Amino acid sequence: MGRISLTVHPNDNVATLLDFLVDDPITQDGLKLADPIPFGHKVARCAIAQGQAVIKYGVSIGTATRDIPVGAHVHVHNCR
């Protein structure tokens, strides 16, 4: 079935996961998840380089503190 994810703006480089299926490794649109990601948390839609803006809602919500690969959990451990 795949996880439900929400991408608000076409320039977003993250999506928000909207279900509790943490063991499902793929989203409904085919994005492979590198980690089990909790409900409401973000996943990288593309690779985000260290120092690059994390974009959600079409605006920067933070900066990557390390390289974040596609499908990885995006949270306080890798962005500020």
N, CA, C and O atoms as a GROMACS GRO file, in nm:
protein
  320
    1MET      N    1   0.082  -0.119   0.000
    1MET     CA    2   0.000   0.000   0.000
    1MET      C    3   0.086   0.126   0.000
    1MET      O    4   0.062   0.215  -0.080
    2GLY      N    5   0.185   0.135   0.085
    2GLY     CA    6   0.274   0.250   0.091
    2GLY      C    7   0.229   0.355   0.192
    2GLY      O    8   0.110   0.369   0.221
    3ARG      N    9   0.326   0.426   0.243
    3ARG     CA   10   0.301   0.531   0.342
    3ARG      C   11   0.240   0.654   0.276
    3ARG      O   12   0.265   0.683   0.159
    4ILE      N   13   0.159   0.724   0.352
    4ILE     CA   14   0.099   0.848   0.303
    4ILE      C   15   0.194   0.962   0.336
    4ILE      O   16   0.233   0.981   0.451
    5SER      N   17   0.231   1.037   0.232
    5SER     CA   18   0.318   1.152   0.253
    5SER      C   19   0.254   1.275   0.191
    5SER      O   20   0.176   1.266   0.096
    6LEU      N   21   0.290   1.390   0.247
    6LEU     CA   22   0.236   1.517   0.200
    6LEU      C   23   0.350   1.608   0.157
    6LEU      O   24   0.441   1.636   0.235
    7THR      N   25   0.343   1.653   0.034
    7THR     CA   26   0.434   1.755  -0.017
    7THR      C   27   0.346   1.873  -0.055
    7THR      O   28   0.255   1.860  -0.137
    8VAL      N   29   0.373   1.988   0.004
    8VAL     CA   30   0.285   2.103  -0.012
    8VAL      C   31   0.319   2.186  -0.135
    8VAL      O   32   0.230   2.234  -0.205
    9HIS      N   33   0.447   2.203  -0.162
    9HIS     CA   34   0.492   2.293  -0.269
    9HIS      C   35   0.587   2.217  -0.362
    9HIS      O   36   0.664   2.133  -0.315
   10PRO      N   37   0.584   2.246  -0.491
   10PRO     CA   38   0.673   2.171  -0.582
   10PRO      C   39   0.822   2.189  -0.554
   10PRO      O   40   0.902   2.106  -0.596
   11ASN      N   41   0.862   2.296  -0.485
   11ASN     CA   42   1.003   2.317  -0.452
   11ASN      C   43   1.045   2.251  -0.322
   11ASN      O   44   1.163   2.256  -0.287
   12ASP      N   45   0.953   2.188  -0.250
   12ASP     CA   46   0.987   2.122  -0.123
   12ASP      C   47   1.086   2.009  -0.146
   12ASP      O   48   1.070   1.929  -0.238
   13ASN      N   49   1.189   2.002  -0.060
   13ASN     CA   50   1.282   1.889  -0.068
   13ASN      C   51   1.257   1.789   0.045
   13ASN      O   52   1.333   1.693   0.062
   14VAL      N   53   1.149   1.811   0.121
   14VAL     CA   54   1.104   1.715   0.221
   14VAL      C   55   0.954   1.693   0.206
   14VAL      O   56   0.882   1.778   0.153
   15ALA      N   57   0.908   1.579   0.255
   15ALA     CA   58   0.766   1.548   0.263
   15ALA      C   59   0.737   1.508   0.407
   15ALA      O   60   0.826   1.462   0.478
   16THR      N   61   0.614   1.526   0.449
   16THR     CA   62   0.572   1.487   0.584
   16THR      C   63   0.495   1.357   0.578
   16THR      O   64   0.406   1.342   0.493
   17LEU      N   65   0.528   1.263   0.666
   17LEU     CA   66   0.459   1.134   0.669
   17LEU      C   67   0.336   1.144   0.757
   17LEU      O   68   0.342   1.193   0.870
   18LEU      N   69   0.222   1.095   0.704
   18LEU     CA   70   0.094   1.115   0.770
   18LEU      C   71   0.025   0.986   0.812
   18LEU      O   72  -0.098   0.978   0.811
   19ASP      N   73   0.102   0.887   0.848
   19ASP     CA   74   0.044   0.762   0.899
   19ASP      C   75   0.139   0.700   1.001
   19ASP      O   76   0.249   0.750   1.025
   20PHE      N   77   0.095   0.592   1.060
   20PHE     CA   78   0.172   0.525   1.165
   20PHE      C   79   0.239   0.396   1.116
   20PHE      O   80   0.280   0.314   1.199
   21LEU      N   81   0.250   0.376   0.987
   21LEU     CA   82   0.304   0.252   0.930
   21LEU      C   83   0.457   0.257   0.924
   21LEU      O   84   0.515   0.244   0.816
   22VAL      N   85   0.521   0.274   1.037
   22VAL     CA   86   0.667   0.294   1.040
   22VAL      C   87   0.747   0.179   0.981
   22VAL      O   88   0.862   0.198   0.943
   23ASP      N   89   0.690   0.061   0.972
   23ASP     CA   90   0.763  -0.053   0.916
   23ASP      C   91   0.750  -0.063   0.764
   23ASP      O   92   0.818  -0.145   0.702
   24ASP      N   93   0.664   0.019   0.703
   24ASP     CA   94   0.648   0.018   0.558
   24ASP      C   95   0.761   0.101   0.497
   24ASP      O   96   0.772   0.219   0.529
   25PRO      N   97   0.844   0.044   0.410
   25PRO     CA   98   0.964   0.113   0.362
   25PRO      C   99   0.946   0.199   0.238
   25PRO      O  100   1.045   0.241   0.178
   26ILE      N  101   0.823   0.227   0.197
   26ILE     CA  102   0.801   0.304   0.075
   26ILE      C  103   0.675   0.390   0.089
   26ILE      O  104   0.580   0.352   0.158
   27THR      N  105   0.677   0.505   0.023
   27THR     CA  106   0.557   0.590   0.024
   27THR      C  107   0.468   0.554  -0.094
   27THR      O  108   0.510   0.482  -0.185
   28GLN      N  109   0.345   0.602  -0.092
   28GLN     CA  110   0.251   0.573  -0.201
   28GLN      C  111   0.300   0.625  -0.335
   28GLN      O  112   0.263   0.572  -0.439
   29ASP      N  113   0.383   0.730  -0.334
   29ASP     CA  114   0.435   0.783  -0.460
   29ASP      C  115   0.570   0.722  -0.499
   29ASP      O  116   0.635   0.769  -0.592
   30GLY      N  117   0.613   0.617  -0.426
   30GLY     CA  118   0.731   0.540  -0.465
   30GLY      C  119   0.863   0.579  -0.402
   30GLY      O  120   0.967   0.523  -0.438
   31LEU      N  121   0.863   0.673  -0.308
   31LEU     CA  122   0.987   0.711  -0.240
   31LEU      C  123   1.027   0.602  -0.141
   31LEU      O  124   0.949   0.566  -0.053
   32LYS      N  125   1.149   0.550  -0.156
   32LYS     CA  126   1.199   0.446  -0.064
   32LYS      C  127   1.255   0.513   0.060
   32LYS      O  128   1.340   0.602   0.051
   33LEU      N  129   1.208   0.470   0.176
   33LEU     CA  130   1.250   0.528   0.304
   33LEU      C  131   1.373   0.454   0.356
   33LEU      O  132   1.376   0.332   0.359
   34ALA      N  133   1.474   0.530   0.396
   34ALA     CA  134   1.598   0.472   0.447
   34ALA      C  135   1.586   0.433   0.593
   34ALA      O  136   1.664   0.351   0.643
   35ASP      N  137   1.489   0.493   0.663
   35ASP     CA  138   1.473   0.472   0.807
   35ASP      C  139   1.325   0.454   0.839
   35ASP      O  140   1.240   0.495   0.760
   36PRO      N  141   1.292   0.392   0.954
   36PRO     CA  142   1.154   0.396   1.001
   36PRO      C  143   1.126   0.537   1.055
   36PRO      O  144   1.191   0.581   1.150
   37ILE      N  145   1.032   0.606   0.996
   37ILE     CA  146   1.007   0.747   1.030
   37ILE      C  147   0.869   0.759   1.094
   37ILE      O  148   0.770   0.711   1.039
   38PRO      N  149   0.862   0.824   1.211
   38PRO     CA  150   0.734   0.837   1.281
   38PRO      C  151   0.635   0.930   1.211
   38PRO      O  152   0.672   1.010   1.125
   39PHE      N  153   0.509   0.916   1.248
   39PHE     CA  154   0.401   1.003   1.202
   39PHE      C  155   0.438   1.150   1.224
   39PHE      O  156   0.488   1.186   1.330
   40GLY      N  157   0.413   1.233   1.124
   40GLY     CA  158   0.434   1.376   1.137
   40GLY      C  159   0.576   1.422   1.113
   40GLY      O  160   0.602   1.542   1.111
   41HIS      N  161   0.669   1.330   1.096
   41HIS     CA  162   0.809   1.367   1.073
   41HIS      C  163   0.836   1.377   0.923
   41HIS      O  164   0.756   1.332   0.841
   42LYS      N  165   0.949   1.436   0.890
   42LYS     CA  166   0.984   1.463   0.751
   42LYS      C  167   1.081   1.359   0.694
   42LYS      O  168   1.159   1.297   0.766
   43VAL      N  169   1.071   1.343   0.563
   43VAL     CA  170   1.160   1.256   0.488
   43VAL      C  171   1.218   1.338   0.373
   43VAL      O  172   1.149   1.421   0.314
   44ALA      N  173   1.345   1.315   0.342
   44ALA     CA  174   1.410   1.385   0.231
   44ALA      C  175   1.359   1.329   0.098
   44ALA      O  176   1.367   1.209   0.074
   45ARG      N  177   1.306   1.415   0.013
   45ARG     CA  178   1.258   1.376  -0.119
   45ARG      C  179   1.372   1.368  -0.220
   45ARG      O  180   1.360   1.301  -0.323
   46CYS      N  181   1.481   1.435  -0.190
   46CYS     CA  182   1.601   1.434  -0.274
   46CYS      C  183   1.720   1.449  -0.178
   46CYS      O  184   1.702   1.477  -0.060
   47ALA      N  185   1.839   1.431  -0.229
   47ALA     CA  186   1.957   1.450  -0.145
   47ALA      C  187   1.967   1.597  -0.106
   47ALA      O  188   1.947   1.686  -0.188
   48ILE      N  189   1.998   1.621   0.022
   48ILE     CA  190   2.013   1.757   0.074
   48ILE      C  191   2.156   1.766   0.128
   48ILE      O  192   2.192   1.695   0.222
   49ALA      N  193   2.235   1.853   0.070
   49ALA     CA  194   2.375   1.867   0.110
   49ALA      C  195   2.388   1.946   0.239
   49ALA      O  196   2.305   2.032   0.270
   50GLN      N  197   2.494   1.917   0.315
   50GLN     CA  198   2.524   1.994   0.436
   50GLN      C  199   2.526   2.142   0.400
   50GLN      O  200   2.590   2.182   0.302
   51GLY      N  201   2.458   2.224   0.478
   51GLY     CA  202   2.454   2.368   0.454
   51GLY      C  203   2.339   2.412   0.365
   51GLY      O  204   2.309   2.531   0.356
   52GLN      N  205   2.275   2.317   0.298
   52GLN     CA  206   2.164   2.350   0.209
   52GLN      C  207   2.036   2.371   0.289
   52GLN      O  208   2.019   2.312   0.395
   53ALA      N  209   1.948   2.455   0.238
   53ALA     CA  210   1.819   2.481   0.304
   53ALA      C  211   1.730   2.358   0.298
   53ALA      O  212   1.726   2.287   0.197
   54VAL      N  213   1.658   2.333   0.406
   54VAL     CA  214   1.551   2.233   0.410
   54VAL      C  215   1.423   2.310   0.375
   54VAL      O  216   1.385   2.404   0.446
   55ILE      N  217   1.358   2.270   0.266
   55ILE     CA  218   1.244   2.344   0.214
   55ILE      C  219   1.114   2.267   0.238
   55ILE      O  220   1.100   2.153   0.195
   56LYS      N  221   1.020   2.332   0.308
   56LYS     CA  222   0.886   2.279   0.332
   56LYS      C  223   0.790   2.396   0.317
   56LYS      O  224   0.822   2.508   0.358
   57TYR      N  225   0.674   2.373   0.259
   57TYR     CA  226   0.577   2.481   0.232
   57TYR      C  227   0.634   2.583   0.134
   57TYR      O  228   0.584   2.696   0.126
   58GLY      N  229   0.738   2.546   0.058
   58GLY     CA  230   0.799   2.636  -0.037
   58GLY      C  231   0.896   2.736   0.023
   58GLY      O  232   0.945   2.825  -0.047
   59VAL      N  233   0.924   2.724   0.154
   59VAL     CA  234   1.016   2.815   0.221
   59VAL      C  235   1.117   2.735   0.305
   59VAL      O  236   1.094   2.619   0.338
   60SER      N  237   1.227   2.800   0.337
   60SER     CA  238   1.329   2.735   0.419
   60SER      C  239   1.279   2.724   0.563
   60SER      O  240   1.235   2.822   0.623
   61ILE      N  241   1.287   2.602   0.617
   61ILE     CA  242   1.252   2.581   0.759
   61ILE      C  243   1.375   2.546   0.841
   61ILE      O  244   1.364   2.520   0.961
   62GLY      N  245   1.491   2.546   0.779
   62GLY     CA  246   1.615   2.514   0.849
   62GLY      C  247   1.726   2.486   0.750
   62GLY      O  248   1.712   2.504   0.629
   63THR      N  249   1.839   2.442   0.806
   63THR     CA  250   1.958   2.413   0.727
   63THR      C  251   2.009   2.274   0.765
   63THR      O  252   2.013   2.239   0.882
   64ALA      N  253   2.049   2.198   0.665
   64ALA     CA  254   2.105   2.064   0.691
   64ALA      C  255   2.240   2.079   0.761
   64ALA      O  256   2.327   2.152   0.714
   65THR      N  257   2.258   2.008   0.871
   65THR     CA  258   2.384   2.013   0.945
   65THR      C  259   2.481   1.905   0.899
   65THR      O  260   2.596   1.901   0.941
   66ARG      N  261   2.433   1.817   0.812
   66ARG     CA  262   2.516   1.713   0.749
   66ARG      C  263   2.446   1.674   0.620
   66ARG      O  264   2.331   1.713   0.597
   67ASP      N  265   2.512   1.598   0.536
   67ASP     CA  266   2.448   1.548   0.413
   67ASP      C  267   2.333   1.456   0.451
   67ASP      O  268   2.347   1.371   0.539
   68ILE      N  269   2.219   1.474   0.384
   68ILE     CA  270   2.101   1.393   0.411
   68ILE      C  271   2.065   1.322   0.281
   68ILE      O  272   2.029   1.387   0.183
   69PRO      N  273   2.074   1.188   0.278
   69PRO     CA  274   2.042   1.116   0.154
   69PRO      C  275   1.892   1.109   0.128
   69PRO      O  276   1.811   1.131   0.218
   70VAL      N  277   1.857   1.078   0.007
   70VAL     CA  278   1.717   1.059  -0.032
   70VAL      C  279   1.654   0.952   0.058
   70VAL      O  280   1.715   0.848   0.082
   71GLY      N  281   1.535   0.977   0.107
   71GLY     CA  282   1.462   0.880   0.187
   71GLY      C  283   1.496   0.881   0.335
   71GLY      O  284   1.440   0.803   0.412
   72ALA      N  285   1.589   0.968   0.376
   72ALA     CA  286   1.631   0.971   0.517
   72ALA      C  287   1.537   1.058   0.600
   72ALA      O  288   1.472   1.150   0.550
   73HIS      N  289   1.532   1.027   0.727
   73HIS     CA  290   1.457   1.103   0.826
   73HIS      C  291   1.522   1.240   0.841
   73HIS      O  292   1.644   1.250   0.859
   74VAL      N  293   1.443   1.346   0.832
   74VAL     CA  294   1.492   1.483   0.849
   74VAL      C  295   1.433   1.536   0.979
   74VAL      O  296   1.312   1.551   0.992
   75HIS      N  297   1.521   1.562   1.075
   75HIS     CA  298   1.476   1.606   1.208
   75HIS      C  299   1.592   1.679   1.276
   75HIS      O  300   1.688   1.716   1.210
   76VAL      N  301   1.583   1.700   1.406
   76VAL     CA  302   1.682   1.778   1.479
   76VAL      C  303   1.823   1.717   1.477
   76VAL      O  304   1.920   1.787   1.504
   77HIS      N  305   1.835   1.589   1.446
   77HIS     CA  306   1.967   1.525   1.444
   77HIS      C  307   2.046   1.562   1.318
   77HIS      O  308   2.168   1.541   1.314
   78ASN      N  309   1.980   1.616   1.214
   78ASN     CA  310   2.052   1.650   1.092
   78ASN      C  311   2.011   1.784   1.030
   78ASN      O  312   2.049   1.814   0.917
   79CYS      N  313   1.935   1.864   1.103
   79CYS     CA  314   1.906   2.000   1.057
   79CYS      C  315   1.880   2.090   1.177
   79CYS      O  316   1.844   2.045   1.286
   80ARG      N  317   1.898   2.220   1.153
   80ARG     CA  318   1.870   2.318   1.259
   80ARG      C  319   1.801   2.437   1.198
   80ARG      O  320   1.767   2.531   1.270
   0.00000   0.00000   0.00000
